[in-house]
């Protein structure tokens, strides 16, 4: 009986964490800075990539959530949020200027 209770607790915790990240992404707004996004989504993230564009713009990509689950990627240009979403959504987005 105890293993069943432990399993149910674990499942409910995982579901709450996933829906929690989803509900927080609804509060994102374009133009937020990195600190605002991290404050909203939490400090449990990894830097998925970064580069410097030919025009000198700094690009940084943060990945929130567990790899392979409901990941949310936040894309920053010069420290400002310019897009976010899951990887498949962003791969099919039209290119920026």
C-alpha positions as CSV (number, residue, x, y, z in Angstrom):
1,X,0.0,0.0,0.0
2,X,2.8,2.4,0.8
3,X,4.5,2.0,-2.7
4,X,1.2,2.9,-4.3
5,X,0.8,6.1,-2.2
6,X,4.4,7.0,-3.0
7,X,3.8,6.4,-6.7
8,X,0.7,8.6,-6.7
9,X,2.4,11.4,-4.9
10,X,5.3,11.3,-7.4
11,X,2.9,11.4,-10.4
12,X,0.9,14.3,-8.9
13,X,4.1,16.2,-8.2
14,X,5.3,15.7,-11.8
15,X,1.9,16.8,-13.2
16,X,1.9,19.9,-11.0
17,X,5.4,20.9,-12.1
18,X,4.6,20.6,-15.8
19,X,1.3,22.5,-15.6
20,X,3.1,25.1,-13.4
21,X,5.7,25.8,-16.1
22,X,2.9,26.0,-18.7
23,X,0.9,28.5,-16.6
24,X,4.0,30.7,-16.0
25,X,4.8,30.9,-19.7
26,X,1.4,32.5,-20.2
27,X,2.7,35.5,-18.3
28,X,5.7,36.0,-20.6
29,X,5.8,39.1,-22.7
30,X,8.1,40.1,-25.6
31,X,10.7,42.6,-24.5
32,X,11.2,41.2,-21.0
33,X,14.8,41.0,-19.9
34,X,16.6,37.8,-18.9
35,X,16.2,38.5,-15.2
36,X,12.4,39.0,-15.5
37,X,12.1,35.7,-17.4
38,X,14.2,33.8,-14.9
39,X,12.2,35.3,-12.0
40,X,9.0,34.2,-13.7
41,X,10.0,30.7,-14.9
42,X,12.5,29.9,-12.2
43,X,16.2,29.4,-11.9
44,X,16.2,25.8,-13.0
45,X,17.3,26.3,-16.6
46,X,20.3,25.6,-18.9
47,X,21.9,27.8,-21.5
48,X,21.0,25.9,-24.6
49,X,23.1,28.1,-26.9
50,X,24.5,31.5,-27.5
51,X,26.1,33.4,-30.5
52,X,27.0,36.8,-31.8
53,X,25.3,37.9,-35.0
54,X,27.2,39.6,-37.8
55,X,25.5,42.9,-36.8
56,X,26.9,42.5,-33.3
57,X,23.6,41.3,-31.7
58,X,24.0,38.8,-28.9
59,X,21.7,35.8,-29.1
60,X,21.1,33.6,-26.0
61,X,18.8,30.6,-25.7
62,X,17.7,29.3,-22.3
63,X,15.9,26.0,-21.8
64,X,13.5,25.6,-18.9
65,X,12.1,22.2,-17.9
66,X,13.6,18.8,-18.1
67,X,15.2,17.8,-21.4
68,X,12.8,15.5,-23.4
69,X,9.7,16.6,-21.5
70,X,7.7,19.8,-21.7
71,X,10.7,22.1,-22.4
72,X,10.3,25.8,-23.0
73,X,13.0,27.7,-24.9
74,X,13.4,31.4,-24.3
75,X,15.3,33.3,-27.1
76,X,16.9,36.6,-26.2
77,X,18.5,39.2,-28.5
78,X,20.7,41.7,-26.7
79,X,19.1,40.7,-23.4
80,X,15.5,41.1,-24.5
81,X,13.0,38.2,-25.0
82,X,12.2,38.0,-28.7
83,X,10.4,34.6,-28.8
84,X,9.7,31.5,-26.7
85,X,8.0,28.1,-27.1
86,X,8.8,24.5,-27.5
87,X,11.4,23.4,-29.9
88,X,9.1,22.0,-32.6
89,X,7.0,25.2,-32.6
90,X,10.1,27.4,-32.9
91,X,11.6,25.2,-35.7
92,X,8.6,26.0,-37.8
93,X,8.4,29.7,-37.0
94,X,9.2,32.1,-39.8
95,X,12.7,33.6,-39.8
96,X,13.3,37.0,-38.2
97,X,14.9,39.9,-39.9
